[in-house]
Amino acid sequence: MGPVFWDRVCALFFSKWDQGEHRDKDSISSKWTDINNKSHAFQEVYQRNYDTRPSGESDVGVLTRTLEEFERTKCPFTYYKCWDLLRKSPKWALINPMTSSSRRRAKRSKTSSSVDPSTTTSDARIVSMFPSTRSS
């Protein structure tokens, strides 16, 4: 994101805030970075709680559990309004942070049931446990 982008963000911020130009671009950019990082971290906890919610638990219940867990394990989540706006934004939703669970899934290899597991598919898997001894 270049300087023109942040000029536009600042102009919009100042027009909405209606308190004059009391922050510079670096201050606004830094605040956005903090909001974005903490919102992504909160979304990760929320999504995990949503995916593992007990049958019949409402979205409000998931949110309440997530807020309690986030505060207990990290810190109080002060960007709820920002997160609620961001999570509905198509552009922000396209950004998938590399969560621990997605890292595990990415490392797993997919196998086909039609492939014989004893058949090697790569030379990297052929490792001799006993080095050959050659006598000269």
C-alpha positions in Angstrom: 0.0 0.0 0.0 1.6 3.1 -1.2 1.5 6.8 -0.1 -1.5 7.6 -2.4 -3.5 4.9 -0.7 -2.7 6.3 2.7 -3.5 9.8 1.6 -6.9 8.7 0.6 -7.4 6.8 3.9 -6.4 9.9 5.8 -8.7 12.1 3.9 -11.6 9.7 4.5 -10.7 9.3 8.2 -10.5 13.0 8.8 -13.8 13.6 7.0 -15.6 11.0 9.1 -13.9 11.8 12.4 -14.5 15.6 12.1 -11.8 16.6 14.4 -9.3 18.0 11.9 -6.0 16.5 10.8 -4.7 15.4 14.2 -2.9 12.2 13.1 -0.3 11.6 10.4 -0.2 8.7 7.9 2.2 6.7 10.0 -0.1 6.9 13.0 -3.1 5.7 11.0 -1.1 3.0 9.2 0.2 1.7 12.5 -3.3 1.7 14.0 -4.6 -0.3 11.0 -1.8 -2.8 11.4 -2.7 -3.3 15.0 -6.4 -3.6 14.2 -5.8 -6.0 11.4 -3.5 -8.3 13.3 -5.7 -8.5 16.4 -8.8 -8.9 14.3 -7.2 -11.8 12.5 -6.1 -13.4 15.8 -9.7 -13.0 17.1 -11.2 -14.4 13.9 -9.0 -17.5 14.3 -10.3 -18.2 17.8 -13.9 -17.4 16.7 -13.7 -19.7 13.7 -12.3 -22.5 15.8 -15.1 -22.0 18.4 -17.7 -21.8 15.6 -16.4 -25.0 14.0 -16.5 -26.9 17.3 -19.6 -25.4 18.8 -22.0 -27.8 20.6 -25.2 -28.6 18.8 -27.8 -25.8 19.4 -25.3 -23.1 20.4 -26.2 -19.7 18.9 -23.8 -17.3 17.2 -24.1 -15.1 20.3 -22.9 -18.1 22.4 -19.9 -18.6 20.2 -19.0 -14.9 20.3 -19.3 -14.9 24.1 -17.1 -17.9 24.4 -14.6 -16.4 22.0 -14.4 -13.1 23.8 -13.9 -14.9 27.1 -11.2 -17.2 25.7 -9.4 -14.4 23.9 -9.3 -12.3 27.1 -8.1 -15.2 29.2 -5.4 -16.4 26.7 -4.3 -13.2 25.0 -5.8 -9.8 26.1 -9.1 -8.0 26.2 -10.4 -7.7 22.6 -11.0 -4.0 22.1 -11.7 -4.0 18.4 -15.1 -5.8 18.3 -16.8 -3.1 16.1 -13.8 -3.2 13.7 -13.8 -7.0 13.6 -17.6 -7.1 13.0 -17.2 -4.7 10.0 -14.1 -6.5 8.7 -15.5 -10.0 8.8 -18.3 -9.0 6.5 -16.0 -7.3 4.0 -15.3 -9.4 0.9 -11.7 -8.1 0.5 -10.8 -8.9 4.1 -12.4 -12.3 4.0 -10.2 -13.2 1.1 -7.1 -12.9 3.2 -6.5 -16.1 5.0 -3.9 -15.9 7.6 -1.7 -19.0 8.0 -3.2 -20.4 11.1 -1.7 -23.4 13.0 -4.5 -25.6 11.7 -4.1 -24.6 8.1 -0.3 -25.1 8.4 -0.9 -28.7 9.6 -3.4 -29.3 6.7 -0.9 -27.8 4.2 1.9 -30.2 5.4 -0.3 -33.3 5.1 -0.1 -35.1 1.8 -3.1 -36.5 0.1 -3.0 -40.1 -0.8 -5.2 -42.1 -3.1 -6.7 -45.4 -1.9 -5.9 -46.9 -5.3 -2.1 -46.4 -4.8 -0.2 -49.2 -3.1 1.4 -47.7 0.0 4.5 -49.9 -0.5 5.2 -48.4 -3.9 7.7 -45.6 -3.7 6.9 -42.4 -5.5 10.1 -40.5 -4.8 13.8 -41.3 -4.5 13.8 -39.1 -1.4 12.0 -41.8 0.5 14.5 -44.5 -0.3 16.9 -44.5 2.6 19.3 -47.3 3.3 19.4 -48.1 7.0 22.7 -49.9 6.5 25.3 -48.2 4.4 26.9 -50.6 1.9 30.4 -51.7 2.8 32.7 -52.2 -0.1 35.9 -54.0 0.2 38.6 -52.9 -2.2 
